[in-house]
Amino acid sequence: MTSLSRDDVANLARLARIEMSDEELVNLSNEFTVILDAVARVQEVAGADVEPTSHPLPLRNVFRPDVVVASLTPEEALSGAPAQEESRFRVPQILGEE
Amino acid sequence: MIRNSAAEMAAKLNAGDITSVELTQLHLDRIASVDTDVHAFLYVNNEGALAQAAEVDAKRAAGEKMSPLAGVPLALKDVMTQKGVPTTCGSKILEGWRPPYDSTVVTNLKNNDIVILGKTNMDEFAMGSSTENSAYGPTHNPWDLSRIPGGSGGGSSAALAAFEAPLAIGTDTGGSIRQPAAVTGTVGVKPTYGGVSRFGLVAFSSSLDQAGPCARTVLDAALLHEAIAGHDPKDSTSINAPVPQVVAAAKSGDVKGMKIGVVKELNGDGYQSGVRTRFEESLELLAAAGAEIVEVSAPNFEYALAAYYLIAPSECSSNLARFDAMRYGLRVGDIDGASAESVMNLTREVGFGREVKRRIILGTYALSSGYYDAYYGSAQKVRTLITQDFNKAFEKCDVMVSPTCPTTAFKIGEKSNDPIAMYLNDIATIPVNMAGIGGMSLPAGLAPEDSLPVGFQIMAPAMKDERMYLVGAALEAALLSKWGAPLLSQIPALAGK
């Protein structure tokens, strides 16, 4: 039986950039015990001799002609922006202070 | 008129019996009358649809050559971008977003003069089997408003069954076209992976997602399939090959000499008795139409569900990283001095619902170092085994068949607190996505015990989509002659306004 503690879930939530209440963390931790048991069944048949499949189509390096086509105007590209300034996306502070 | 098939509507438009504006208005009136009860639509584009219909009428009046479905209305799943029209994916994180571009499916619909009525409800980011995970409230099954219409494309299937639209677009990652079709008595087709462009389809699990047609008849689904399918340079995973001749197949319905493989593992225990009754009856009808019924085995299908609930969450944890509150969509907590990371954390807390968070966390775990091989890696191996099962089975048959779902529509709320029970709905539909092949669900009748629709699933090898339409058309014709009228003629009337 695999289980994830509340703190394990908190760490995953931090990696996934989702703020979570203590109640949510505890609920997810409880649910994951059941869910992980169910999905761990894949290990029963996944032998070393089986090749993995990541994608249904065996595609490699798909190219298209390098032709200039119309693209979004700055106004269109910014049309859904939560905030903008001087034809750019305005975002919260990314770097630390000094 | 609104109970006609799309093909019948197209014939009446061609004959000049009705205009597209009139036909579109009839559907908008129907939506206004019944959608407060059904809640199939998240957005109804009254002006846009009527304007598009007027253009189609003008083209027809000018004597232009029209495409087969020109002027017929359609409902679009809210996972597809349409320029200037709200696209939410059933999520609060995209509330109010109006995309600046059309998805390729929408471009193809517009090029075929198919009139887009509006956007249909869905489980948030297509994660669910009941449409209960929509941030905007559930959709109700028109057969019984207390029941689910399937999911994730429950809005599209309910719109068809409620006669709000004769055609709809769905997307199918683990059954989101076929399972809603099954529980609403409609037809839904997941084409071969790569058959329809994913450009502008908001990504959930990119190696599994596939858009496809939803309709009330097999021929209507085929007509819509040919309208939306084809190679697209904007989607590097779209197949560069001719579109399978699905309309010709749907018109033929000749199954003489075809071998139909019944999947031993997708029947029996866990399947409701009325589902099995209708499935067995359909097999008898197909045999009577000249098909040969054989049994095939797919021993690894029992691992498909487990593999799916690792692969899909893993891919979604990566795909949904784009919702970062920076360029579009919701932004929460952007106060003076707040860091970008804190804004992301707060936005994603408020913007995502419970099931989406659950899957992002599960995917983050399955991909994390130390667990990757045990979970995601093993799931990818199961994917190989499932594909091999299909390949072996298709050596013995032309198509494979099963019930689409283990049960008929369940009650809203019945499974919403039990993720595992909810995931089991997709047990028969998931293998198709894992292998990237085609799958269709069409109505097989009502389960005797609850008088609710049962779906019959047909699976065909990659790029042999026409085989599903041959078998689907044969079964549909046999059932129609048995019933004397389409299954949806038995649906209880909606009160309306």
Interface residues (C-beta under 8 A of the other chain):
Chain A: L4 V9 L12 A13 L15 A16 R17 I18 E19 M20 E24 L28 E31 F32 V34 I35 A38 V39 A40 R41 V42 Q43 E44 V45 A46 G47 V50 E51 P52 T53 S54 H55 P56 L57 L59 V62 R64 L72 E76 A77 S79 G80 A81 P82 A83 F89 V91 P92 Q93 I94
Chain B: W97 R98 P99 P100 Y101 Y193 G194 S207 P233 S236 T237 I239 N300 Y303 L305 A306 A307 Y309 L310 S317 A321 D324 A325 M326 R327 Y328 G329 L330 R331 D334 G337 A338 S339 A340 E341 S342 V343 M344 N345 L346 R348 E349 F352 K357 R358 I360 I361 L362 T364 Y365 A366 S368 A374 Y375 G377 S378 A379 Q380 K381 V382 R383 T384 L385 T387 P419 I420 Y423 M434 A435 G436 I437 A462
